[in-house]
Amino acid sequence: MDFDPFMLVVRSSIKSISAADARKCLEKDPKTVFIDVRDSASYAKAHIPNAVHMERGMLEFYLTENSPCERKPYSQKRDDFYIVYCDKGGQSALSVQTMQSLGFSNVHNLSGGITAWHADEA
């Protein structure tokens, strides 16, 4: 199975944001929530300051009300502004699609992931 056509469909169904625009959002509204969906080792190595860590494989459990793993500050705020990222943007695109299916209305994929974020710092 070729993965590229699948990801094209996913990316066409979600909102994305560039690293430069994500930085502007954070400067304008410090309440912007960044969600890092990478594994724990990657998160520990480097992450966007104040990012919330929610591994991709557990995302539905963290964001579903009454789940044993629910993270209430986030599961109950479905209209807040969320920017989801991974290493390069693939896992986060899938995560944004998942969050949309859970009723999150203002969620964006960080195009290029943390790699683009660090590149934008230069």
C-alpha positions in Angstrom: 0.0 0.0 0.0 1.3 3.4 -0.9 1.2 5.8 2.0 1.5 9.0 0.1 -2.1 9.1 -1.3 -3.5 8.3 2.1 -1.6 11.2 3.7 -2.7 13.6 0.9 -6.3 12.8 1.9 -5.5 13.3 5.6 -3.7 16.6 4.9 -6.6 17.9 2.8 -9.1 17.3 5.6 -7.2 19.2 8.3 -5.9 22.7 9.0 -2.1 23.3 9.1 0.0 26.1 10.3 3.6 27.1 9.6 6.2 27.3 12.3 6.5 31.1 11.8 2.7 31.5 12.2 2.6 29.2 15.2 5.2 31.4 16.9 3.1 34.4 16.2 0.0 32.7 17.7 2.0 31.8 20.8 3.2 35.4 21.1 -0.3 36.8 20.6 -2.0 34.3 22.9 0.2 32.5 25.4 -2.8 30.2 26.1 -2.2 28.5 22.7 -1.8 24.8 23.5 0.9 22.9 21.8 0.5 19.1 21.9 3.6 16.9 21.3 2.5 13.5 20.0 5.9 11.9 19.8 7.2 9.1 22.0 8.5 9.9 25.5 12.2 9.7 24.6 11.8 12.2 21.8 9.8 14.6 24.0 12.4 14.3 26.8 15.2 15.1 24.3 13.6 18.3 23.0 10.1 19.9 22.8 8.5 23.3 22.3 8.4 25.1 25.7 5.2 24.4 27.7 4.0 21.7 25.2 1.8 19.0 26.6 3.0 15.5 25.9 0.3 13.1 24.6 1.7 10.2 22.7 -0.1 9.5 19.5 -1.1 6.0 20.5 -2.9 7.2 23.6 -4.4 10.4 22.3 -8.0 9.1 22.1 -7.8 8.0 25.7 -6.4 11.3 26.9 -9.1 13.3 25.1 -12.2 11.2 25.6 -14.4 12.2 28.5 -14.7 9.6 31.2 -11.7 7.6 29.9 -9.5 6.2 32.7 -6.6 8.2 31.2 -8.6 11.4 30.5 -6.8 14.7 30.8 -9.7 17.0 31.8 -8.0 20.3 31.2 -7.9 19.4 27.5 -10.7 16.9 26.9 -13.3 19.4 28.1 -11.9 22.4 26.2 -12.7 21.4 22.6 -12.8 25.0 21.3 -9.4 26.1 22.6 -6.6 26.8 20.0 -4.5 23.7 19.7 -1.3 23.2 17.6 -0.3 19.5 17.3 3.2 18.5 16.3 5.5 15.5 15.9 9.0 15.2 14.3 8.1 16.2 10.7 4.3 16.4 10.5 2.9 13.0 9.7 1.9 11.7 13.1 0.6 15.1 14.0 -1.6 15.3 10.9 -3.2 12.0 11.9 -3.6 13.3 15.4 -5.3 16.4 14.2 -7.7 14.3 12.2 -8.4 12.2 15.3 -9.0 15.3 17.4 -11.4 16.7 14.8 -13.4 13.4 15.0 -13.5 13.8 18.8 -15.1 17.3 18.4 -12.1 19.6 18.6 -12.9 22.5 16.4 -9.8 24.7 16.5 -6.9 22.3 16.0 -4.0 22.7 13.6 -1.1 20.6 12.4 2.4 22.2 12.7 3.7 21.8 9.2 7.1 20.2 9.3 6.8 19.4 13.0 9.5 20.3 15.5 12.0 20.1 12.7 10.5 23.1 11.1 10.1 24.8 14.5 13.8 24.5 15.1 14.7 25.6 11.6 12.5 28.7 12.1 14.6 29.7 15.1 17.6 30.4 13.0 
